[in-house]
Amino acid sequence: MVNILVVDSHPVVRNGLKHFLNELPDYNVIGSLRSGVEIFEFVRRNNVDIIISEIDLPELNGITALRAIKKENKKIKVIMFSHQPEEIYAISTIKAGASGYLNKSADLDLLQKAVETVLEDKIYLSEKMDKHYRYEDTRKSRTRLFKRLSTREVEVLKLLSIGKKNKEIAQELDINEKTVSTYKARLFKKLNVTNVVDLIHQAEHHNLT
C-alpha cells in the first residue's frame, strides 16, 4: 500500500484528493494537512511514501518545506500540485527536490499518472515542461563535457565526425598522426567509448559536433 500525505490550505481540495486517491487500488491517504510546518512532525510520526503539496501554504512556503523535507527524508517523493503557472515553477521545484509538478487545472487521470510515474523513480512533468527540462539537462551535460575536452580534442572530434581519417586530420591541424591517435585515445576515455562509431554517436548526443 502506498501511503500518501496531502497538503493544501483549502479543505475542498484536500477532501477531493483524498476521496479520489482512496478510490484507487493500492493507494491510501493517511493524512491531510493545511500548512507546511505541520508536515515535519507528521512525517516523523508516520510512514509516508508520497507527499502531494501546494506551493502556496500558510506559515511556510511549499518549496521551502520541500527542501527541508528532502534533507531529512530523501526517500519521500514529493509532487507539487499547484495553481501557480508551470512555466515559472515546474522546473524550479524539480531542482529543489520534487519528483513531479502538476497544475491544478489538470485532469484527475494525470494526477494518477503523476503518482505512478514518481513511484517508478522518474520525474513527472507535463509534456511541454518535460521537453524543456530535458533540453536543460542535455545542455548542462554538454557544458560539462566541453569543460573536460581541450580545444584540440574538440577539433579532432569534429573532424572525426565528418569522416576524416587520422592522416587527413594530421594534415589539417598540422600535427603528426601519432598525436592524432593520442587525442583519439583521450576522447575514447573521456566519452567512455571504445570505437570511433560510438565516439561520434556520443558527440552527436551531447551536441558536441
GUKOLPA-834693 format. One record per residue: residue number from 1; x, y, z of N, C-alpha, C in turn; residue in three letters. Coordinates in steps of 0.1 Angstrom, whole numbers, plus 5000, padded with zeros to 4 digits. Atoms other than C-alpha are relative to their C-alpha. Example, Ala and Ser with C-alpha at 12.3 -4.5 7.8 and 13.67 -1.06 7.14 Angstrom:
<nodes>
     i     nu     nv     nw    cau    cav    caw     cu     cv     cw    aa
     1   5009   4988   5000   5123   4955   5078   5009   5012   5000   ALA
     2   4991   4989   5000   5137   4989   5071   4992   5011   5008   SER
</nodes>
This chain:
<nodes>
     i     nu     nv     nw    cau    cav    caw     cu     cv     cw    aa
     1   5008   4988   5000   5000   5000   5000   5009   5013   5000   MET
     2   4993   4988   5001   5013   5034   4990   4994   5011   5009   VAL
     3   5005   4990   4990   5009   5060   5019   5002   5014   4994   ASN
     4   4999   4986   5006   5001   5095   5006   4996   5010   5011   ILE
     5   5004   4988   4992   5000   5128   5025   4997   5011   4991   LEU
     6   5005   4988   5007   4980   5157   5011   5002   5012   5008   VAL
     7   4998   4988   4993   4989   5192   5020   4995   5012   4991   VAL
     8   5007   4989   5007   4967   5221   5009   4992   5009   5010   ASP
     9   5007   4992   4991   4952   5251   5026   4985   5000   4999   SER
    10   5014   5000   5003   4918   5245   5011   4994   4986   5003   HIS
    11   5006   5013   4996   4896   5218   5027   4994   4993   4988   PRO
    12   5007   5007   5011   4877   5211   4995   5011   4993   4991   VAL
    13   4989   5007   5008   4910   5203   4976   5005   4988   5008   VAL
    14   4995   5012   4992   4922   5181   5005   4991   4989   4999   ARG
    15   5010   5011   5000   4890   5162   5007   4998   4994   4986   ASN
    16   5001   5005   5014   4887   5159   4969   5011   4990   4996   GLY
    17   4988   5008   5003   4922   5145   4966   4999   4987   5007   LEU
    18   5001   5012   4991   4916   5121   4995   4990   4990   4994   LYS
    19   5011   5008   5005   4884   5108   4980   5005   4993   4987   HIS
    20   4996   5006   5013   4899   5103   4945   5011   4990   5002   PHE
    21   4989   5010   4999   4931   5086   4956   4996   4988   5008   LEU
    22   5004   5012   4992   4915   5063   4982   4991   4991   4992   ASN
    23   5008   5009   5009   4892   5050   4954   5009   4992   4991   GLU
    24   4991   5007   5009   4923   5038   4935   5006   4988   5008   LEU
    25   4994   5011   4993   4938   5004   4943   5014   5003   5005   PRO
    26   4987   4999   4994   4969   5003   4965   5004   5014   5005   ASP
    27   4997   4987   4995   4967   5040   4975   4992   5003   5013   TYR
    28   5006   4997   4987   4960   5052   5010   5004   5014   5005   ASN
    29   4997   4987   4995   4958   5088   5020   4999   5000   5015   VAL
    30   4999   5002   4986   4970   5087   5056   4999   5013   5008   ILE
    31   5001   4987   4993   4968   5124   5063   4998   5011   4990   GLY
    32   5002   4988   5008   4957   5158   5050   5003   5012   5009   SER
    33   4996   4988   4992   4973   5190   5063   4998   5013   4993   LEU
    34   5003   4987   5006   4967   5227   5058   5012   5009   4999   ARG
    35   4988   4991   5001   5002   5242   5063   5013   4992   4999   SER
    36   4987   5006   5002   5038   5235   5055   5007   4995   5013   GLY
    37   4993   5003   4987   5050   5235   5092   4995   4987   5006   VAL
    38   5006   5013   4994   5027   5205   5100   5006   4988   4994   GLU
    39   4995   5012   5007   5045   5183   5075   5011   4993   5008   ILE
    40   4988   5006   4994   5077   5177   5095   4996   4991   5012   PHE
    41   5004   5009   4989   5060   5163   5127   4993   4988   4994   GLU
    42   5008   5011   5005   5037   5142   5106   5009   4989   4994   PHE
    43   4991   5010   5007   5065   5125   5085   5009   4993   5010   VAL
    44   4992   5006   4990   5084   5119   5117   4992   4989   5007   ARG
    45   5009   5009   4993   5054   5100   5132   4994   4989   4991   ARG
    46   5007   5009   5009   5041   5083   5101   5009   4996   4988   ASN
    47   4992   5005   5011   5055   5062   5072   4993   5006   4987   ASN
    48   5005   4993   5012   5049   5085   5042   5008   4996   4987   VAL
    49   4993   5003   5013   5057   5074   5006   5000   5012   4991   ASP
    50   5002   4989   5009   5044   5104   4987   4993   5012   5007   ILE
    51   5007   4988   4995   5035   5140   4996   4995   5007   4987   ILE
    52   5005   4992   5010   5012   5159   4973   4997   5014   5006   ILE
    53   5001   4987   4993   5015   5196   4982   4999   5012   4991   SER
    54   5001   4986   5006   5005   5231   4971   5013   5007   5003   GLU
    55   4989   4991   4998   5032   5257   4968   4996   5011   5010   ILE
    56   5005   4989   4991   5012   5285   4985   4994   4994   5012   ASP
    57   5005   5006   4987   5008   5273   5021   5002   5011   5011   LEU
    58   4999   4991   4989   5002   5293   5052   5012   4996   5009   PRO
    59   4989   5002   4990   5031   5297   5077   5014   4996   4993   GLU
    60   4988   5004   5007   5057   5280   5054   4998   4997   4985   LEU
    61   5001   5003   5015   5061   5281   5016   5002   4986   4997   ASN
    62   4999   5014   5004   5057   5248   4999   5014   4996   4995   GLY
    63   4987   5003   5005   5091   5250   4982   5010   4999   5011   ILE
    64   4991   5000   4989   5109   5259   5014   4998   4987   5008   THR
    65   5003   5013   4993   5091   5229   5031   5006   4988   4992   ALA
    66   4995   5011   5008   5101   5207   5002   5015   4998   5002   LEU
    67   4986   5001   4999   5138   5215   5005   5004   4994   5014   ARG
    68   4997   5005   4986   5138   5208   5043   4996   4985   5001   ALA
    69   5005   5014   4999   5118   5176   5039   5010   4990   4993   ILE
    70   4991   5008   5007   5142   5162   5013   5013   4998   5007   LYS
    71   4987   5001   4993   5172   5169   5035   4998   4989   5011   LYS
    72   5002   5010   4989   5157   5147   5063   4995   4987   4994   GLU
    73   5006   5012   5005   5138   5122   5041   5001   4999   4985   ASN
    74   4998   5000   5015   5153   5116   5007   4991   4990   4993   LYS
    75   5008   5010   5007   5131   5086   5000   4986   5004   4998   LYS
    76   5014   4996   5003   5098   5105   5002   4999   5008   4987   ILE
    77   5003   4994   5013   5085   5115   4968   4991   5012   5003   LYS
    78   5009   4988   4998   5070   5150   4966   4995   5005   4986   VAL
    79   5006   4994   5012   5046   5161   4939   4994   5014   5003   ILE
    80   5005   4987   4998   5039   5198   4938   4987   5001   4991   MET
    81   5013   5000   5007   5002   5202   4929   4994   5014   5002   PHE
    82   5002   4986   4998   4996   5239   4924   4993   5008   4989   SER
    83   5007   4991   5010   4976   5267   4907   5010   5009   4993   HIS
    84   4989   4991   5006   5009   5285   4900   5004   4996   4986   GLN
    85   4997   5004   5014   5019   5286   4863   5013   4991   5000   PRO
    86   4989   5009   5001   5042   5257   4855   5012   5005   4993   GLU
    87   4989   4994   5007   5063   5278   4832   5010   5007   5009   GLU
    88   4991   4993   4990   5076   5296   4863   5005   4991   5010   ILE
    89   4996   5008   4988   5076   5270   4890   5003   4985   4998   TYR
    90   4998   5014   5001   5077   5235   4875   5015   4995   5001   ALA
    91   4986   5004   5000   5115   5232   4868   5007   5004   5013   ILE
    92   4993   4995   4987   5125   5252   4899   4996   4991   5011   SER
    93   5004   5009   4990   5105   5228   4921   5007   4987   4999   THR
    94   4992   5012   5002   5122   5198   4905   5014   5002   5005   ILE
    95   4986   4997   4996   5156   5214   4911   5001   5000   5015   LYS
    96   5001   4999   4986   5145   5219   4947   4998   4986   5007   ALA
    97   5001   5013   4995   5139   5182   4951   4987   4992   4998   GLY
    98   5012   5006   5003   5104   5175   4939   5001   4989   4990   ALA
    99   5000   5010   5010   5097   5144   4919   4990   5002   4989   SER
   100   5010   4996   5011   5068   5160   4899   4994   5013   5003   GLY
   101   5008   4987   4999   5048   5191   4892   4988   4998   4992   TYR
   102   5012   5001   5008   5012   5191   4882   4991   5013   5003   LEU
   103   5008   4988   4998   4990   5222   4877   4986   4995   5004   ASN
   104   5013   5004   4995   4956   5221   4894   4989   5000   4989   LYS
   105   5010   5001   5011   4938   5226   4861   5001   4987   4993   SER
   106   4998   5013   5007   4950   5191   4850   4988   4991   5004   ALA
   107   5011   5011   4998   4925   5162   4847   5005   4991   5011   ASP
   108   4996   5009   4989   4925   5137   4876   5008   4988   4995   LEU
   109   4992   5012   5005   4938   5109   4854   5015   5004   4999   ASP
   110   4986   4996   5000   4970   5130   4851   5006   5000   5014   LEU
   111   4995   5001   4986   4973   5131   4889   5004   4985   5003   LEU
   112   4997   5014   4998   4971   5093   4889   5013   4996   4993   GLN
   113   4988   5003   5008   4998   5092   4862   5012   5006   5007   LYS
   114   4989   4994   4993   5020   5116   4882   5004   4991   5011   ALA
   115   4997   5009   4989   5018   5093   4912   5007   4988   4995   VAL
   116   4994   5012   5005   5026   5062   4892   5014   5003   4994   GLU
   117   4987   4996   5005   5055   5080   4875   5010   5001   5011   THR
   118   4990   4998   4989   5072   5091   4907   5003   4987   5008   VAL
   119   4997   5012   4993   5068   5057   4922   5010   4991   4993   LEU
   120   4989   5007   5008   5090   5044   4894   5013   5007   5000   GLU
   121   4987   4992   4998   5117   5069   4905   5002   5008   4987   ASP
   122   4999   4992   5012   5110   5090   4874   4994   5014   5004   LYS
   123   5005   4986   4999   5103   5128   4871   4987   5001   4992   ILE
   124   5013   4997   5008   5067   5138   4862   4999   5015   4998   TYR
   125   5004   4986   5004   5061   5170   4843   4991   4999   4988   LEU
   126   5008   5000   5012   5037   5180   4816   5008   4998   4988   SER
   127   4992   5003   5012   5048   5171   4781   5008   5012   4996   GLU
   128   4993   4988   5004   5057   5207   4773   5012   5003   5010   LYS
   129   4990   4997   4991   5077   5212   4805   5011   4989   5000   MET
   130   4991   5011   5000   5093   5178   4802   5011   5002   4989   ASP
   131   4990   4997   5011   5109   5188   4768   5009   5010   5004   LYS
   132   4991   4989   4995   5122   5220   4784   5010   4995   5010   HIS
   133   4991   5005   4989   5136   5201   4814   5011   4991   4994   TYR
   134   4990   5009   5007   5154   5175   4791   5009   5008   4992   ARG
   135   4991   4991   5007   5168   5203   4770   5010   5006   5009   TYR
   136   4990   4994   4990   5183   5220   4800   5010   4990   5005   GLU
   137   4991   5010   4995   5197   5187   4813   5011   4997   4989   ASP
   138   4990   5003   5010   5213   5180   4779   5010   5011   4998   THR
   139   4991   4988   5001   5227   5215   4777   5011   5000   5011   ARG
   140   4991   5001   4989   5243   5211   4812   5010   4989   4997   LYS
   141   4991   5011   5003   5257   5177   4801   5011   5004   4990   SER
   142   4991   4995   5011   5272   5193   4770   5010   5010   5006   ARG
   143   4991   4991   4994   5287   5221   4791   5011   4993   5008   THR
   144   4991   5008   4992   5303   5196   4815   5011   4993   4991   ARG
   145   4991   5007   5009   5318   5176   4786   5010   5010   4993   LEU
   146   4991   4990   5007   5331   5207   4768   5011   5005   5010   PHE
   147   4990   4996   4991   5349   5217   4800   5011   4989   5002   LYS
   148   4990   5011   4999   5366   5183   4801   5008   4998   4988   ARG
   149   4993   5002   5012   5377   5184   4765   5009   5012   4997   LEU
   150   4991   4989   5004   5407   5205   4753   4996   5005   4987   SER
   151   5003   4994   5013   5404   5228   4723   5004   4991   4989   THR
   152   4995   5009   5011   5425   5204   4702   4991   4987   5000   ARG
   153   5008   5012   5000   5404   5174   4713   4987   5003   4994   GLU
   154   5013   4996   5007   5372   5192   4702   5002   5001   4985   VAL
   155   4997   4999   5015   5389   5200   4668   5001   4986   4994   GLU
   156   4999   5014   5005   5398   5163   4664   4987   4993   4999   VAL
   157   5014   5006   5000   5363   5152   4674   4992   5005   4989   LEU
   158   5008   4994   5011   5347   5175   4649   5004   4994   4986   LYS
   159   4995   5006   5012   5369   5162   4621   4997   4986   4998   LEU
   160   5004   5014   5000   5363   5126   4630   4985   4998   4997   LEU
   161   5014   5001   5002   5326   5133   4630   4996   5002   4985   SER
   162   5003   4998   5014   5327   5143   4593   5007   4990   4991   ILE
   163   4994   5011   5008   5346   5112   4583   5015   5001   4997   GLY
   164   4986   4998   5002   5382   5125   4583   5008   4988   5006   LYS
   165   4990   5011   4995   5410   5098   4587   5011   5007   5008   LYS
   166   4989   4995   4992   5439   5102   4610   5010   5009   4992   ASN
   167   4991   4993   5008   5462   5113   4582   4995   5013   4995   LYS
   168   5006   4987   5005   5438   5139   4569   4999   5010   5012   GLU
   169   5001   4992   4989   5433   5152   4604   5013   5006   5004   ILE
   170   4987   4996   4998   5470   5154   4609   5004   5012   4991   ALA
   171   4997   4990   5010   5474   5174   4577   4993   5013   5003   GLN
   172   5008   4988   4998   5446   5198   4585   5004   5008   5012   GLU
   173   4997   4993   4988   5457   5205   4620   5015   5003   5002   LEU
   174   4986   4998   5000   5494   5205   4611   5007   4993   5012   ASP
   175   4994   5009   4990   5503   5177   4636   5003   4987   4994   ILE
   176   4997   5013   5005   5516   5142   4632   4989   4990   5003   ASN
   177   5011   5010   4998   5494   5111   4630   5000   4994   5014   GLU
   178   4999   5005   4987   5507   5098   4663   4993   5008   5010   LYS
   179   5006   4991   4991   5495   5129   4680   4985   4999   4999   THR
   180   5014   5002   5002   5461   5124   4664   4995   4988   5007   VAL
   181   5004   5012   4993   5460   5089   4678   4999   5002   5015   SER
   182   5000   4997   4986   5468   5102   4712   4987   5008   5004   THR
   183   5012   4993   4998   5439   5127   4710   4988   4991   5000   TYR
   184   5011   5010   5001   5416   5099   4699   4999   4991   5012   LYS
   185   5000   5009   4988   5426   5077   4728   4994   5008   5012   ALA
   186   5005   4992   4989   5419   5106   4752   4984   5002   4999   ARG
   187   5014   4998   5002   5385   5112   4736   4992   4987   5003   LEU
   188   5006   5012   4997   5376   5075   4739   4998   4999   5015   PHE
   189   5001   5001   4986   5384   5077   4776   4990   5010   5006   LYS
   190   5009   4989   4995   5366   5110   4783   4985   4998   4997   LYS
   191   5014   5002   5003   5335   5100   4765   4995   4985   5002   LEU
   192   5003   5013   4996   5337   5064   4777   4995   4991   4989   ASN
   193   5003   5009   5012   5337   5046   4743   5012   4993   4996   VAL
   194   4989   5008   5004   5359   5021   4726   5003   5000   4985   THR
   195   4998   4999   5014   5355   5029   4689   4995   5013   4995   ASN
   196   5003   4987   5006   5350   5058   4665   4985   5002   4998   VAL
   197   5014   4999   5002   5314   5050   4657   4993   5004   5013   VAL
   198   5007   4997   4987   5303   5051   4694   5005   5014   5004   ASP
   199   4995   4987   4997   5325   5082   4698   4992   5011   4994   LEU
   200   5008   4990   5008   5306   5101   4671   4986   5000   5005   ILE
   201   5013   5000   4995   5273   5089   4685   4999   5008   5013   HIS
   202   4999   4993   4988   5282   5102   4719   5001   5015   4998   GLN
   203   4998   4986   5003   5293   5135   4704   4987   5006   4995   ALA
   204   5013   4995   5005   5260   5139   4685   4990   5001   5011   GLU
   205   5010   5000   4989   5240   5130   4716   5002   5012   5009   HIS
   206   4997   4989   4992   5257   5158   4735   5002   5013   4992   HIS
   207   4999   4988   5008   5256   5182   4706   5014   5006   4999   ASN
   208   4986   4995   4999   5294   5184   4706   5006   5002   4985   LEU
   209   4995   4999   5013   5298   5182   4668   4993   5010   4992   THR
</nodes>
